[in-house]
Amino acid sequence: MAFNSEMIIFGEKNVEVLYPMHEIDSYNGDEMKTHIRSGIDSSDAVIINCSRVTYLNSSGLRELIQILKNMREVNKPLYLTAVNEEIMKVFKSTNLNRLFNIHESNDDAMRYII
């Protein structure tokens, strides 16, 4: 598996936090998407913590967009956290920083989970 995950109970909400390792591309992006879909009923929100991500390509962006679309279809939030400067440049150059909820830390994102 190209990521680790944990379930955090925040108040009465179940928040799944995914920690992708090294890169987000079509392979591990698809793994995350499948994992989130299979557990979408058991979580109220998903955080993808990018602190360990060093590479993001267009295929990875496509997978993240698909994950966001899947979460919106079931009316549940998706947050990206700990996005490093290089990866943030990719989001800004594609204007995807306007589409995603991006926060500095998991704790910061948790404040928006109601």
TAJOHU-V611584 format. One line per field, one symbol per residue. ss: DSSP state (A for helix, B for strand, O for the rest). psi: psi as a letter, one per 30 degrees, with the letter a starting at -180 (. if undefined). burial: 1 if it has 24 or more other C-alpha atoms within 12 Angstrom, else 0. A space follows every 10 residues. Layout:
ss->???
psi->???
burial->???
This chain:
ss->OOBBBBBBBB OOBBBBBBBB OBBBOAAAAA AAAAAAAAOO OOOOBBBBBO OOBBBBOAAA AAAAAAAAAA AAAOOOBBBB BOOOAAAAAA AAAOOAAAOO BBBOOAAAAA OOOO
psi->kgllllkkkj cgkjkkkkik keljaedfee eeeeeeefgf ffkflkkjjg fgkfkkaeee eeeeeeeeee eefghklkkk lhkleeeeee eefggfffek jkleleeeef ffj.
burial->0010000000 0001111111 1111111111 1110111001 0011111111 1010111001 1111111101 1000011111 1111001100 1000000001 1110010011 0010
